[in-house]
Amino acid sequence: MRGKIYLASPHMSDEGYEMKYIQEAFDTNWIAPLGKNVNEFEKELATKIGIKASAALASGSAAIHLALKAAGVEQGDIVFCQDLTFSATANPIIYQNATPVFIDSDYETWNMDPVALEKAFEKYPNVKAVLVVHLYGLSADMDRIVEICKKHNVVLIEDAAESLGTYYKGKHTGTFGDYGIFSFNGNKIITTSGGGMLVSNNVEKIDKARFWATQARDRARHYQHSELGFNYRMSNIVAGIGRGQLNVLDKRVEKKKYIFEFYKRELGELDGVEMMPVNEWDEPNYWLSCMILSGKVRPLEIMEALEKDNIESRPIWKPMHMQPFFAGYDFIGDGVSEKLFENGVCLPSDTKMDDEDLNRIVKIIKGVF
Ligand SMILES: *Cc1c(COP(=O)(O)O)cnc(C)c1O
């Protein structure tokens, strides 16, 4: 069998930046828990995206959880959550005993449909927060989403787990709302093996999030706790990987874009193929290259043909309102997320691929057609 091609796998720097920072942590015995790498990673990421404060956490999921907590989301509160996403977006709403209402996507952005969002506010005037996602590194239409949230005086949280390196009208995704979150899970555009970041221009709230993330330990000689705490901080070793990876983020975005353009050139003209939408205001990180099929060829045929040649591909995320666990919650929309799920394919987008790999993939897909 030929060499395996992954959907998206960890890609450490050729220069060995990550090992340098890890070695530094070993040399100074700052293995755990916090230390220079954590502090510097927070600062470097905040500078890179243009935001005042950030807290390095154990995962993107933990960051969403603390964003909801910082937003004051509590038992019984309603949160409008993008329907088309990974379950990690929605799960923390349940951790807070709050109630998600799922909002459909539109075809123009694949992300939260502003029209469906407005409609949701008519049905539920009392909402605590809106949780928008920048799926596959494509930005949501932030001007319109921000405007609606301001009008209704609701906290906006951006799940930018997949969109580090994505800019909307020149401004980095994750910096439009009250809170933004990033993930450094293994298949994201940069990875620390696992980890996340909560960001905000509200410095006090980020300080508070750091406090909750370190078991909510009060300032006292003894162990004293006035609030519920979590063990959510990133370790100093993991942060070292993050610092190294941040150095190659731009390079990764460049390669992801190259991969997308390659597919678009080779597959974009095939019958019934439409590549994911790239709007004129969007500078995506192209985390995954995705396409929608409207002709005779179905996503499963493509995925199976690729799998036979040891190549990974995936369906589009299955919408939350179609998930058995979330079936009891309301959904506002017209079935766009469902259609994207049924007709979409995520193509291999590993930045370690070369042209030979890309030609191998394209040839198989053309063969199915
Ligand atoms: C990966 C991902 C998360 C979760 O991040 P983890 O670091 O894996 O907890 C959340 N939302 C989206 C959209 C993701 O893709």
Ligand as a Chemical Component Dictionary entry (heavy atoms), coordinates in Angstrom:
data_LIG
# 
_chem_comp.id                   LIG 
_chem_comp.type                 NON-POLYMER 
_chem_comp.pdbx_formal_charge   0 
_chem_comp.three_letter_code    LIG 
# 
loop_
_chem_comp_atom.comp_id 
_chem_comp_atom.atom_id 
_chem_comp_atom.alt_atom_id 
_chem_comp_atom.type_symbol 
_chem_comp_atom.charge 
_chem_comp_atom.model_Cartn_x 
_chem_comp_atom.model_Cartn_y 
_chem_comp_atom.model_Cartn_z 
_chem_comp_atom.pdbx_ordinal 
LIG C1 C1 C 0 -11.106 21.626 17.776 1  
LIG C2 C2 C 0 -12.322 22.438 18.013 2  
LIG C3 C3 C 0 -12.748 22.768 19.308 3  
LIG C4 C4 C 0 -12.166 22.173 20.551 4  
LIG O1 O1 O 0 -10.863 22.413 20.785 5  
LIG P1 P1 P 0 -10.043 21.360 21.722 6  
LIG O2 O2 O 0 -8.753  22.034 21.907 7  
LIG O3 O3 O 0 -9.961  20.087 20.969 8  
LIG O4 O4 O 0 -10.812 21.222 23.005 9  
LIG C5 C5 C 0 -13.841 23.600 19.439 10 
LIG N1 N1 N 0 -14.502 24.077 18.385 11 
LIG C6 C6 C 0 -14.147 23.769 17.129 12 
LIG C7 C7 C 0 -14.914 24.350 15.998 13 
LIG C8 C8 C 0 -13.069 22.921 16.903 14 
LIG O5 O5 O 0 -12.747 22.576 15.642 15 
# 
loop_
_chem_comp_bond.comp_id 
_chem_comp_bond.atom_id_1 
_chem_comp_bond.atom_id_2 
_chem_comp_bond.value_order 
_chem_comp_bond.pdbx_ordinal 
LIG C1 C2 SING 1  
LIG C2 C3 SING 2  
LIG C2 C8 DOUB 3  
LIG C3 C4 SING 4  
LIG C3 C5 DOUB 5  
LIG C4 O1 SING 6  
LIG O1 P1 SING 7  
LIG P1 O2 DOUB 8  
LIG P1 O3 SING 9  
LIG P1 O4 SING 10 
LIG C5 N1 SING 11 
LIG N1 C6 DOUB 12 
LIG C6 C7 SING 13 
LIG C6 C8 SING 14 
LIG C8 O5 SING 15 
# 
